[in-house]
Each structure stands twice: as structure tokens, then as C-alpha cells.
Amino acid sequence: MIAISSRPRQIDQNWVTISFASTLYLCPILDLLLADVPKHWHPELRLGLQEALVNATKHGNNLDPTKTVLVRFSIVKDHYWWVISDQGPGFKPPCRPNQNKQLIADDPDKYTDCEDEKECGRGIYIIYQVFDYIEWNSKGTELMLCKKVRNNSRLPLVR
């Protein structure tokens, strides 16, 4: 089940809230989160948001259907914001909030403490490539993401 609070407006900071039981069936959630984003940014942002939601669902909530993932999103001018929270035990974020994302781009494996090195690190690497601002809370259960989509210095990576 998906619960939605309201649709976003591009005035001030109206936050919309979506919550859903831990599942990897994310297509309808991603569609909702990208509904107001310019179409040419959809593939890239879909990839980044999917990785963040999979991390919250799989690694945070351990795919426990009794736990939920909460996503708040807002549009402020040309900045699109998402805050993703899980009910898991948390983890040590890979680096200080909004630290130079090139550090992770250069060596994504350096920023993970996972049991299965083959599976971990890739999602965080993708998140750091897609978003302009990345910040975890101190417990590692909430991730804030931002993408500036207009007047940007580059075109989307994925088209």
C-alpha cells in the first residue's frame, strides 16, 4: 500500500509525503516521485532514486513488510528535493554530509562496510553521480537528496 499526503506545488517548500511497506516493487513510487520533474531528467533521476529506495528497503528495513519507507519531496524553484527515511538500525554514512562527491566517484568500494563487497557500494556510487547534494542523518537512517535541473552546467548523464 502507498500513502500520499498531497501533490507538490512550486511555491515555497510544500513537502509531499509518500510512505510504503518495504518492497522492491518501486515502479509506482518512482513514477510519483518523478511526476513533476522535466521528462529529459527522468532516466537519470529514476536510477538515482531507485538506488536510494532499494538501499532503504533492502539494507535498511531488511525487506521487512511490517516496516515502512517514508519519502518526502519538494520543489523549490529549480531544485528538486527528496528525503528518504527507513526504520532500520542505521549505518555509518560513507563520508561527511555533502563532502566532495568526487571522492566516492574515484573509489566507491572505499566508502562501504558491507558483508558482500560485490553487492555493496554501487548504489552509493550511483547516488553520488546523480545528485548535486547528498546528506545522511547522523544515524544513517535518513538520506536527503537534491538535484538542480535547470540552468545546470551539464545535460543528464542518462537519456
VMD Tcl script that builds the backbone (N, CA, C; Angstrom):
set m [mol new atoms 477]
animate dup $m
set s [atomselect $m all]
$s set {name element resname resid chain x y z} {
  {N N MET 1 A 0.837 -1.177 0.000}
  {CA C MET 1 A 0.000 0.000 0.000}
  {C C MET 1 A 0.883 1.243 0.000}
  {N N ILE 2 A 0.480 2.246 -0.769}
  {CA C ILE 2 A 1.191 3.518 -0.843}
  {C C ILE 2 A 0.284 4.592 -0.254}
  {N N ALA 3 A 0.817 5.395 0.630}
  {CA C ALA 3 A 0.071 6.515 1.203}
  {C C ALA 3 A 0.723 7.813 0.734}
  {N N ILE 4 A -0.105 8.766 0.274}
  {CA C ILE 4 A 0.387 10.052 -0.240}
  {C C ILE 4 A -0.306 11.171 0.515}
  {N N SER 5 A 0.458 12.212 0.892}
  {CA C SER 5 A -0.136 13.319 1.635}
  {C C SER 5 A -0.781 14.370 0.722}
  {N N SER 6 A -0.088 14.804 -0.330}
  {CA C SER 6 A -0.624 15.793 -1.272}
  {C C SER 6 A 0.340 15.937 -2.437}
  {N N ARG 7 A -0.071 16.621 -3.477}
  {CA C ARG 7 A 0.787 16.851 -4.640}
  {C C ARG 7 A 1.677 18.062 -4.380}
  {N N PRO 8 A 2.903 18.087 -4.915}
  {CA C PRO 8 A 3.785 19.228 -4.677}
  {C C PRO 8 A 3.358 20.451 -5.484}
  {N N ARG 9 A 3.685 21.593 -4.954}
  {CA C ARG 9 A 3.487 22.848 -5.677}
  {C C ARG 9 A 4.829 23.546 -5.730}
  {N N GLN 10 A 5.045 24.330 -6.751}
  {CA C GLN 10 A 6.329 25.002 -6.895}
  {C C GLN 10 A 6.336 26.343 -6.172}
  {N N ILE 11 A 5.664 26.408 -5.056}
  {CA C ILE 11 A 5.615 27.621 -4.252}
  {C C ILE 11 A 6.191 27.293 -2.881}
  {N N ASP 12 A 7.158 28.069 -2.456}
  {CA C ASP 12 A 7.801 27.849 -1.170}
  {C C ASP 12 A 8.265 26.400 -1.039}
  {N N GLN 13 A 8.097 25.841 0.156}
  {CA C GLN 13 A 8.534 24.475 0.377}
  {C C GLN 13 A 7.375 23.631 0.860}
  {N N ASN 14 A 6.498 23.247 -0.052}
  {CA C ASN 14 A 5.435 22.306 0.276}
  {C C ASN 14 A 5.988 20.904 0.126}
  {N N TRP 15 A 6.065 20.175 1.217}
  {CA C TRP 15 A 6.592 18.815 1.196}
  {C C TRP 15 A 5.450 17.838 1.030}
  {N N VAL 16 A 5.617 16.922 0.120}
  {CA C VAL 16 A 4.676 15.836 -0.089}
  {C C VAL 16 A 5.282 14.607 0.568}
  {N N THR 17 A 4.450 13.809 1.196}
  {CA C THR 17 A 4.937 12.617 1.874}
  {C C THR 17 A 4.324 11.376 1.245}
  {N N ILE 18 A 5.182 10.407 0.956}
  {CA C ILE 18 A 4.757 9.097 0.466}
  {C C ILE 18 A 5.353 8.070 1.411}
  {N N SER 19 A 4.546 7.126 1.861}
  {CA C SER 19 A 5.084 6.023 2.654}
  {C C SER 19 A 4.599 4.719 2.046}
  {N N PHE 20 A 5.449 3.696 2.149}
  {CA C PHE 20 A 5.089 2.398 1.590}
  {C C PHE 20 A 5.785 1.297 2.366}
  {N N ALA 21 A 5.161 0.134 2.377}
  {CA C ALA 21 A 5.754 -1.031 3.031}
  {C C ALA 21 A 6.999 -1.437 2.262}
  {N N SER 22 A 7.979 -1.985 2.962}
  {CA C SER 22 A 9.244 -2.380 2.346}
  {C C SER 22 A 9.010 -3.401 1.235}
  {N N THR 23 A 9.284 -2.969 0.027}
  {CA C THR 23 A 9.136 -3.812 -1.149}
  {C C THR 23 A 10.115 -3.326 -2.203}
  {N N LEU 24 A 10.479 -4.212 -3.098}
  {CA C LEU 24 A 11.330 -3.805 -4.213}
  {C C LEU 24 A 10.510 -3.483 -5.450}
  {N N TYR 25 A 9.177 -3.552 -5.349}
  {CA C TYR 25 A 8.317 -3.136 -6.456}
  {C C TYR 25 A 8.169 -1.617 -6.352}
  {N N LEU 26 A 9.081 -0.907 -7.007}
  {CA C LEU 26 A 9.197 0.534 -6.821}
  {C C LEU 26 A 8.660 1.365 -7.983}
  {N N CYS 27 A 8.217 0.735 -9.058}
  {CA C CYS 27 A 7.773 1.494 -10.249}
  {C C CYS 27 A 6.721 2.553 -9.937}
  {N N PRO 28 A 5.630 2.226 -9.228}
  {CA C PRO 28 A 4.629 3.276 -8.974}
  {C C PRO 28 A 5.156 4.388 -8.070}
  {N N ILE 29 A 6.039 4.054 -7.154}
  {CA C ILE 29 A 6.599 5.064 -6.261}
  {C C ILE 29 A 7.515 5.999 -7.043}
  {N N LEU 30 A 8.368 5.429 -7.888}
  {CA C LEU 30 A 9.257 6.250 -8.716}
  {C C LEU 30 A 8.460 7.142 -9.654}
  {N N ASP 31 A 7.375 6.610 -10.221}
  {CA C ASP 31 A 6.515 7.430 -11.097}
  {C C ASP 31 A 5.966 8.635 -10.347}
  {N N LEU 32 A 5.526 8.424 -9.108}
  {CA C LEU 32 A 5.013 9.537 -8.292}
  {C C LEU 32 A 6.104 10.551 -7.975}
  {N N LEU 33 A 7.281 10.059 -7.633}
  {CA C LEU 33 A 8.373 10.954 -7.245}
  {C C LEU 33 A 8.923 11.767 -8.409}
  {N N LEU 34 A 8.703 11.293 -9.625}
  {CA C LEU 34 A 9.225 11.989 -10.808}
  {C C LEU 34 A 8.149 12.721 -11.600}
  {N N ALA 35 A 6.924 12.696 -11.128}
  {CA C ALA 35 A 5.802 13.255 -11.885}
  {C C ALA 35 A 6.006 14.713 -12.294}
  {N N ASP 36 A 6.633 15.515 -11.461}
  {CA C ASP 36 A 6.785 16.943 -11.749}
  {C C ASP 36 A 8.189 17.328 -12.203}
  {N N VAL 37 A 9.040 16.339 -12.440}
  {CA C VAL 37 A 10.402 16.582 -12.906}
  {C C VAL 37 A 10.389 16.641 -14.434}
  {N N PRO 38 A 11.147 17.567 -15.050}
  {CA C PRO 38 A 11.209 17.607 -16.512}
  {C C PRO 38 A 11.581 16.238 -17.095}
  {N N LYS 39 A 10.878 15.848 -18.149}
  {CA C LYS 39 A 10.994 14.491 -18.712}
  {C C LYS 39 A 12.417 14.089 -19.064}
  {N N HIS 40 A 13.229 15.016 -19.589}
  {CA C HIS 40 A 14.576 14.618 -20.007}
  {C C HIS 40 A 15.476 14.258 -18.827}
  {N N TRP 41 A 15.059 14.566 -17.601}
  {CA C TRP 41 A 15.820 14.185 -16.412}
  {C C TRP 41 A 15.333 12.869 -15.806}
  {N N HIS 42 A 14.209 12.343 -16.275}
  {CA C HIS 42 A 13.626 11.142 -15.675}
  {C C HIS 42 A 14.574 9.943 -15.623}
  {N N PRO 43 A 15.228 9.554 -16.726}
  {CA C PRO 43 A 16.070 8.340 -16.642}
  {C C PRO 43 A 17.159 8.434 -15.581}
  {N N GLU 44 A 17.860 9.545 -15.534}
  {CA C GLU 44 A 18.955 9.697 -14.574}
  {C C GLU 44 A 18.441 9.732 -13.134}
  {N N LEU 45 A 17.423 10.540 -12.879}
  {CA C LEU 45 A 16.897 10.656 -11.521}
  {C C LEU 45 A 16.189 9.380 -11.082}
  {N N ARG 46 A 15.566 8.691 -12.020}
  {CA C ARG 46 A 14.920 7.409 -11.703}
  {C C ARG 46 A 15.972 6.418 -11.202}
  {N N LEU 47 A 17.109 6.374 -11.874}
  {CA C LEU 47 A 18.187 5.478 -11.473}
  {C C LEU 47 A 18.688 5.820 -10.067}
  {N N GLY 48 A 18.947 7.100 -9.815}
  {CA C GLY 48 A 19.441 7.512 -8.504}
  {C C GLY 48 A 18.440 7.272 -7.393}
  {N N LEU 49 A 17.167 7.619 -7.639}
  {CA C LEU 49 A 16.137 7.406 -6.623}
  {C C LEU 49 A 15.896 5.919 -6.386}
  {N N GLN 50 A 15.946 5.128 -7.450}
  {CA C GLN 50 A 15.760 3.689 -7.293}
  {C C GLN 50 A 16.845 3.109 -6.392}
  {N N GLU 51 A 18.079 3.518 -6.595}
  {CA C GLU 51 A 19.169 3.026 -5.745}
  {C C GLU 51 A 18.954 3.441 -4.295}
  {N N ALA 52 A 18.532 4.665 -4.063}
  {CA C ALA 52 A 18.304 5.139 -2.696}
  {C C ALA 52 A 17.145 4.379 -2.042}
  {N N LEU 53 A 16.081 4.130 -2.794}
  {CA C LEU 53 A 14.930 3.398 -2.251}
  {C C LEU 53 A 15.261 1.929 -2.007}
  {N N VAL 54 A 16.026 1.321 -2.894}
  {CA C VAL 54 A 16.453 -0.070 -2.691}
  {C C VAL 54 A 17.316 -0.160 -1.434}
  {N N ASN 55 A 18.225 0.786 -1.248}
  {CA C ASN 55 A 19.062 0.781 -0.040}
  {C C ASN 55 A 18.196 0.870 1.218}
  {N N ALA 56 A 17.202 1.756 1.217}
  {CA C ALA 56 A 16.329 1.915 2.382}
  {C C ALA 56 A 15.508 0.654 2.629}
  {N N THR 57 A 14.995 0.070 1.567}
  {CA C THR 57 A 14.129 -1.100 1.687}
  {C C THR 57 A 14.905 -2.366 2.013}
  {N N LYS 58 A 15.972 -2.600 1.260}
  {CA C LYS 58 A 16.726 -3.856 1.380}
  {C C LYS 58 A 17.720 -3.820 2.539}
  {N N HIS 59 A 18.566 -2.812 2.577}
  {CA C HIS 59 A 19.608 -2.755 3.594}
  {C C HIS 59 A 19.106 -2.140 4.895}
  {N N GLY 60 A 18.235 -1.137 4.796}
  {CA C GLY 60 A 17.706 -0.502 5.999}
  {C C GLY 60 A 16.654 -1.349 6.683}
  {N N ASN 61 A 15.586 -1.666 5.963}
  {CA C ASN 61 A 14.453 -2.391 6.544}
  {C C ASN 61 A 14.534 -3.905 6.365}
  {N N ASN 62 A 15.589 -4.403 5.747}
  {CA C ASN 62 A 15.762 -5.844 5.520}
  {C C ASN 62 A 14.549 -6.489 4.847}
  {N N LEU 63 A 13.899 -5.752 3.945}
  {CA C LEU 63 A 12.717 -6.221 3.214}
  {C C LEU 63 A 11.592 -6.673 4.144}
  {N N ASP 64 A 11.561 -6.136 5.350}
  {CA C ASP 64 A 10.525 -6.475 6.328}
  {C C ASP 64 A 9.243 -5.727 5.957}
  {N N PRO 65 A 8.187 -6.441 5.539}
  {CA C PRO 65 A 6.958 -5.765 5.099}
  {C C PRO 65 A 6.211 -5.043 6.215}
  {N N THR 66 A 6.598 -5.266 7.461}
  {CA C THR 66 A 5.958 -4.535 8.559}
  {C C THR 66 A 6.614 -3.171 8.778}
  {N N LYS 67 A 7.770 -2.957 8.141}
  {CA C LYS 67 A 8.450 -1.665 8.239}
  {C C LYS 67 A 8.152 -0.845 6.995}
  {N N THR 68 A 8.175 0.475 7.146}
  {CA C THR 68 A 7.874 1.345 6.017}
  {C C THR 68 A 9.069 2.205 5.647}
  {N N VAL 69 A 9.027 2.659 4.406}
  {CA C VAL 69 A 9.958 3.662 3.904}
  {C C VAL 69 A 9.135 4.927 3.737}
  {N N LEU 70 A 9.651 6.022 4.210}
  {CA C LEU 70 A 8.975 7.309 4.127}
  {C C LEU 70 A 9.779 8.203 3.194}
  {N N VAL 71 A 9.105 8.792 2.215}
  {CA C VAL 71 A 9.770 9.710 1.292}
  {C C VAL 71 A 9.020 11.025 1.311}
  {N N ARG 72 A 9.763 12.097 1.572}
  {CA C ARG 72 A 9.208 13.442 1.455}
  {C C ARG 72 A 9.884 14.092 0.262}
  {N N PHE 73 A 9.109 14.829 -0.538}
  {CA C PHE 73 A 9.740 15.539 -1.637}
  {C C PHE 73 A 9.117 16.893 -1.846}
  {N N SER 74 A 9.939 17.779 -2.424}
  {CA C SER 74 A 9.538 19.165 -2.588}
  {C C SER 74 A 10.265 19.761 -3.787}
  {N N ILE 75 A 9.662 20.788 -4.338}
  {CA C ILE 75 A 10.266 21.535 -5.440}
  {C C ILE 75 A 10.415 22.977 -4.971}
  {N N VAL 76 A 11.641 23.477 -5.048}
  {CA C VAL 76 A 11.911 24.874 -4.713}
  {C C VAL 76 A 12.645 25.469 -5.900}
  {N N LYS 77 A 11.916 26.253 -6.692}
  {CA C LYS 77 A 12.434 26.815 -7.938}
  {C C LYS 77 A 12.939 25.681 -8.821}
  {N N ASP 78 A 14.212 25.643 -9.126}
  {CA C ASP 78 A 14.734 24.583 -9.994}
  {C C ASP 78 A 15.448 23.484 -9.206}
  {N N HIS 79 A 15.217 23.423 -7.900}
  {CA C HIS 79 A 15.815 22.398 -7.043}
  {C C HIS 79 A 14.736 21.383 -6.649}
  {N N TYR 80 A 15.032 20.135 -6.896}
  {CA C TYR 80 A 14.128 19.045 -6.542}
  {C C TYR 80 A 14.755 18.300 -5.358}
  {N N TRP 81 A 13.983 18.176 -4.274}
  {CA C TRP 81 A 14.477 17.605 -3.019}
  {C C TRP 81 A 13.714 16.333 -2.683}
  {N N TRP 82 A 14.434 15.323 -2.194}
  {CA C TRP 82 A 13.842 14.085 -1.696}
  {C C TRP 82 A 14.512 13.753 -0.368}
  {N N VAL 83 A 13.715 13.355 0.618}
  {CA C VAL 83 A 14.236 12.887 1.895}
  {C C VAL 83 A 13.672 11.483 2.102}
  {N N ILE 84 A 14.556 10.497 2.166}
  {CA C ILE 84 A 14.162 9.091 2.247}
  {C C ILE 84 A 14.568 8.562 3.618}
  {N N SER 85 A 13.589 8.023 4.357}
  {CA C SER 85 A 13.832 7.510 5.707}
  {C C SER 85 A 13.408 6.052 5.788}
  {N N ASP 86 A 14.199 5.264 6.516}
  {CA C ASP 86 A 13.814 3.874 6.761}
  {C C ASP 86 A 13.748 3.631 8.262}
  {N N GLN 87 A 13.277 2.454 8.646}
  {CA C GLN 87 A 13.133 2.104 10.055}
  {C C GLN 87 A 14.185 1.097 10.498}
  {N N GLY 88 A 15.274 1.044 9.779}
  {CA C GLY 88 A 16.338 0.097 10.098}
  {C C GLY 88 A 17.227 0.583 11.221}
  {N N PRO 89 A 18.255 -0.208 11.526}
  {CA C PRO 89 A 19.166 0.135 12.613}
  {C C PRO 89 A 20.149 1.251 12.264}
  {N N GLY 90 A 20.219 1.611 10.991}
  {CA C GLY 90 A 21.137 2.649 10.556}
  {C C GLY 90 A 22.474 2.077 10.137}
  {N N PHE 91 A 23.323 2.934 9.608}
  {CA C PHE 91 A 24.670 2.547 9.204}
  {C C PHE 91 A 25.542 3.779 9.250}
  {N N LYS 92 A 26.835 3.568 9.166}
  {CA C LYS 92 A 27.758 4.691 9.165}
  {C C LYS 92 A 27.815 5.240 7.742}
  {N N PRO 93 A 27.348 6.470 7.533}
  {CA C PRO 93 A 27.383 7.052 6.190}
  {C C PRO 93 A 28.804 7.060 5.629}
  {N N PRO 94 A 28.937 6.992 4.313}
  {CA C PRO 94 A 30.243 6.846 3.684}
  {C C PRO 94 A 31.187 8.020 3.860}
  {N N CYS 95 A 30.679 9.219 4.080}
  {CA C CYS 95 A 31.540 10.381 4.285}
  {C C CYS 95 A 30.717 11.477 4.925}
  {N N ARG 96 A 31.365 12.550 5.316}
  {CA C ARG 96 A 30.650 13.654 5.938}
  {C C ARG 96 A 29.606 14.212 4.972}
  {N N PRO 97 A 28.506 14.790 5.510}
  {CA C PRO 97 A 27.461 15.334 4.655}
  {C C PRO 97 A 28.004 16.283 3.582}
  {N N ASN 98 A 27.585 16.013 2.369}
  {CA C ASN 98 A 27.898 16.836 1.208}
  {C C ASN 98 A 29.395 17.002 0.968}
  {N N GLN 99 A 30.197 16.052 1.453}
  {CA C GLN 99 A 31.625 16.077 1.172}
  {C C GLN 99 A 31.815 15.907 -0.335}
  {N N ASN 100 A 32.937 16.305 -0.843}
  {CA C ASN 100 A 33.223 16.248 -2.268}
  {C C ASN 100 A 32.847 14.897 -2.856}
  {N N LYS 101 A 31.831 14.882 -3.740}
  {CA C LYS 101 A 31.359 13.616 -4.284}
  {C C LYS 101 A 32.386 12.962 -5.197}
  {N N GLN 102 A 33.428 13.679 -5.594}
  {CA C GLN 102 A 34.466 13.070 -6.432}
  {C C GLN 102 A 35.229 12.000 -5.655}
  {N N LEU 103 A 35.301 12.122 -4.336}
  {CA C LEU 103 A 35.968 11.107 -3.522}
  {C C LEU 103 A 35.318 9.747 -3.709}
  {N N ILE 104 A 34.004 9.718 -3.695}
  {CA C ILE 104 A 33.293 8.452 -3.884}
  {C C ILE 104 A 33.365 8.023 -5.341}
  {N N ALA 105 A 33.302 8.974 -6.250}
  {CA C ALA 105 A 33.369 8.627 -7.672}
  {C C ALA 105 A 34.687 7.939 -8.000}
  {N N ASP 106 A 35.767 8.353 -7.357}
  {CA C ASP 106 A 37.078 7.773 -7.634}
  {C C ASP 106 A 37.217 6.357 -7.103}
  {N N ASP 107 A 36.616 6.053 -5.956}
  {CA C ASP 107 A 36.771 4.738 -5.354}
  {C C ASP 107 A 35.547 4.385 -4.520}
  {N N PRO 108 A 34.454 3.912 -5.155}
  {CA C PRO 108 A 33.221 3.649 -4.417}
  {C C PRO 108 A 33.358 2.561 -3.356}
  {N N ASP 109 A 34.251 1.578 -3.536}
  {CA C ASP 109 A 34.395 0.494 -2.567}
  {C C ASP 109 A 34.977 0.975 -1.242}
  {N N LYS 110 A 35.687 2.080 -1.279}
  {CA C LYS 110 A 36.315 2.636 -0.092}
  {C C LYS 110 A 35.279 3.136 0.918}
  {N N TYR 111 A 34.047 3.376 0.464}
  {CA C TYR 111 A 33.035 4.007 1.301}
  {C C TYR 111 A 31.913 3.067 1.685}
  {N N THR 112 A 32.215 1.787 1.846}
  {CA C THR 112 A 31.187 0.843 2.254}
  {C C THR 112 A 31.744 -0.131 3.272}
  {N N ASP 113 A 30.913 -0.533 4.194}
  {CA C ASP 113 A 31.275 -1.541 5.188}
  {C C ASP 113 A 30.258 -2.671 5.103}
  {N N CYS 114 A 30.175 -3.332 3.961}
  {CA C CYS 114 A 29.186 -4.380 3.760}
  {C C CYS 114 A 29.819 -5.753 3.831}
  {N N GLU 115 A 28.957 -6.725 4.157}
  {CA C GLU 115 A 29.419 -8.102 4.207}
  {C C GLU 115 A 29.746 -8.598 2.799}
  {N N ASP 116 A 28.927 -8.241 1.838}
  {CA C ASP 116 A 29.086 -8.736 0.473}
  {C C ASP 116 A 29.606 -7.597 -0.401}
  {N N GLU 117 A 30.896 -7.508 -0.553}
  {CA C GLU 117 A 31.520 -6.394 -1.281}
  {C C GLU 117 A 31.064 -6.310 -2.735}
  {N N LYS 118 A 30.669 -7.441 -3.330}
  {CA C LYS 118 A 30.226 -7.418 -4.730}
  {C C LYS 118 A 28.921 -6.653 -4.883}
  {N N GLU 119 A 28.078 -6.709 -3.859}
  {CA C GLU 119 A 26.752 -6.107 -3.936}
  {C C GLU 119 A 26.717 -4.674 -3.425}
  {N N CYS 120 A 27.642 -4.283 -2.576}
  {CA C CYS 120 A 27.543 -3.005 -1.890}
  {C C CYS 120 A 28.469 -1.953 -2.486}
  {N N GLY 121 A 28.087 -0.717 -2.317}
  {CA C GLY 121 A 28.897 0.386 -2.805}
  {C C GLY 121 A 28.418 0.934 -4.128}
  {N N ARG 122 A 27.879 0.085 -4.988}
  {CA C ARG 122 A 27.431 0.526 -6.309}
  {C C ARG 122 A 26.304 1.542 -6.200}
  {N N GLY 123 A 25.324 1.274 -5.318}
  {CA C GLY 123 A 24.204 2.192 -5.159}
  {C C GLY 123 A 24.640 3.553 -4.658}
  {N N ILE 124 A 25.536 3.558 -3.679}
  {CA C ILE 124 A 26.044 4.824 -3.147}
  {C C ILE 124 A 26.828 5.562 -4.224}
  {N N TYR 125 A 27.616 4.833 -4.986}
  {CA C TYR 125 A 28.367 5.428 -6.095}
  {C C TYR 125 A 27.409 6.113 -7.083}
  {N N ILE 126 A 26.343 5.427 -7.464}
  {CA C ILE 126 A 25.364 5.989 -8.407}
  {C C ILE 126 A 24.697 7.220 -7.809}
  {N N ILE 127 A 24.322 7.154 -6.551}
  {CA C ILE 127 A 23.681 8.296 -5.889}
  {C C ILE 127 A 24.589 9.526 -5.952}
  {N N TYR 128 A 25.873 9.334 -5.679}
  {CA C TYR 128 A 26.810 10.456 -5.713}
  {C C TYR 128 A 27.037 10.988 -7.126}
  {N N GLN 129 A 26.820 10.174 -8.135}
  {CA C GLN 129 A 26.953 10.644 -9.513}
  {C C GLN 129 A 25.729 11.436 -9.964}
  {N N VAL 130 A 24.562 11.054 -9.485}
  {CA C VAL 130 A 23.305 11.629 -9.969}
  {C C VAL 130 A 22.937 12.937 -9.279}
  {N N PHE 131 A 23.087 13.008 -7.962}
  {CA C PHE 131 A 22.563 14.137 -7.212}
  {C C PHE 131 A 23.627 15.189 -6.917}
  {N N ASP 132 A 23.177 16.430 -6.778}
  {CA C ASP 132 A 24.069 17.553 -6.513}
  {C C ASP 132 A 24.333 17.743 -5.021}
  {N N TYR 133 A 23.411 17.307 -4.193}
  {CA C TYR 133 A 23.554 17.444 -2.738}
  {C C TYR 133 A 23.109 16.135 -2.108}
  {N N ILE 134 A 23.948 15.578 -1.249}
  {CA C ILE 134 A 23.671 14.310 -0.581}
  {C C ILE 134 A 24.033 14.483 0.886}
  {N N GLU 135 A 23.088 14.156 1.772}
  {CA C GLU 135 A 23.368 14.259 3.205}
  {C C GLU 135 A 22.591 13.189 3.957}
  {N N TRP 136 A 23.312 12.428 4.802}
  {CA C TRP 136 A 22.687 11.451 5.685}
  {C C TRP 136 A 22.526 12.070 7.058}
  {N N ASN 137 A 21.516 11.602 7.800}
  {CA C ASN 137 A 21.454 11.994 9.203}
  {C C ASN 137 A 22.540 11.229 9.958}
  {N N SER 138 A 22.786 11.595 11.208}
  {CA C SER 138 A 23.904 11.009 11.953}
  {C C SER 138 A 23.727 9.511 12.196}
  {N N LYS 139 A 22.502 9.034 12.236}
  {CA C LYS 139 A 22.245 7.614 12.478}
  {C C LYS 139 A 22.348 6.782 11.192}
  {N N GLY 140 A 22.224 7.419 10.037}
  {CA C GLY 140 A 22.279 6.682 8.780}
  {C C GLY 140 A 20.948 6.070 8.383}
  {N N THR 141 A 19.850 6.625 8.899}
  {CA C THR 141 A 18.518 6.117 8.556}
  {C C THR 141 A 17.733 7.079 7.671}
  {N N GLU 142 A 18.314 8.219 7.355}
  {CA C GLU 142 A 17.628 9.208 6.527}
  {C C GLU 142 A 18.628 9.823 5.564}
  {N N LEU 143 A 18.214 9.926 4.324}
  {CA C LEU 143 A 19.055 10.450 3.263}
  {C C LEU 143 A 18.349 11.610 2.580}
  {N N MET 144 A 19.014 12.758 2.509}
  {CA C MET 144 A 18.469 13.924 1.812}
  {C C MET 144 A 19.217 14.080 0.493}
  {N N LEU 145 A 18.440 14.210 -0.590}
  {CA C LEU 145 A 18.999 14.336 -1.935}
  {C C LEU 145 A 18.439 15.577 -2.601}
  {N N CYS 146 A 19.258 16.227 -3.411}
  {CA C CYS 146 A 18.790 17.383 -4.172}
  {C C CYS 146 A 19.382 17.342 -5.570}
  {N N LYS 147 A 18.575 17.751 -6.538}
  {CA C LYS 147 A 19.033 17.866 -7.919}
  {C C LYS 147 A 18.563 19.203 -8.471}
  {N N LYS 148 A 19.505 19.961 -8.992}
  {CA C LYS 148 A 19.177 21.205 -9.687}
  {C C LYS 148 A 19.034 20.834 -11.159}
  {N N VAL 149 A 17.847 21.032 -11.724}
  {CA C VAL 149 A 17.595 20.530 -13.071}
  {C C VAL 149 A 17.558 21.584 -14.168}
  {N N ARG 150 A 17.535 22.832 -13.810}
  {CA C ARG 150 A 17.570 23.877 -14.841}
  {C C ARG 150 A 18.832 24.701 -14.665}
  {N N ASN 151 A 19.277 25.315 -15.746}
  {CA C ASN 151 A 20.486 26.134 -15.709}
  {C C ASN 151 A 21.658 25.357 -15.118}
  {N N ASN 152 A 21.643 24.059 -15.347}
  {CA C ASN 152 A 22.704 23.217 -14.824}
  {C C ASN 152 A 23.898 23.268 -15.766}
  {N N SER 153 A 25.044 22.949 -15.259}
  {CA C SER 153 A 26.255 23.016 -16.073}
  {C C SER 153 A 26.392 21.829 -17.014}
  {N N ARG 154 A 25.526 20.853 -16.877}
  {CA C ARG 154 A 25.613 19.686 -17.745}
  {C C ARG 154 A 24.229 19.170 -18.108}
  {N N LEU 155 A 24.193 18.353 -19.137}
  {CA C LEU 155 A 22.958 17.660 -19.512}
  {C C LEU 155 A 22.842 16.390 -18.698}
  {N N PRO 156 A 21.678 15.739 -18.695}
  {CA C PRO 156 A 21.547 14.483 -17.974}
  {C C PRO 156 A 22.578 13.450 -18.450}
  {N N LEU 157 A 23.083 12.633 -17.527}
  {CA C LEU 157 A 24.020 11.573 -17.862}
  {C C LEU 157 A 23.340 10.460 -18.628}
  {N N VAL 158 A 22.082 10.167 -18.276}
  {CA C VAL 158 A 21.329 9.083 -18.889}
  {C C VAL 158 A 20.187 9.710 -19.681}
  {N N ARG 159 A 20.022 9.253 -20.934}
  {CA C ARG 159 A 18.904 9.779 -21.742}
  {C C ARG 159 A 18.122 8.664 -22.350}
}
mol reanalyze $m
mol bondsrecalc $m
mol representation Tube
mol addrep $m
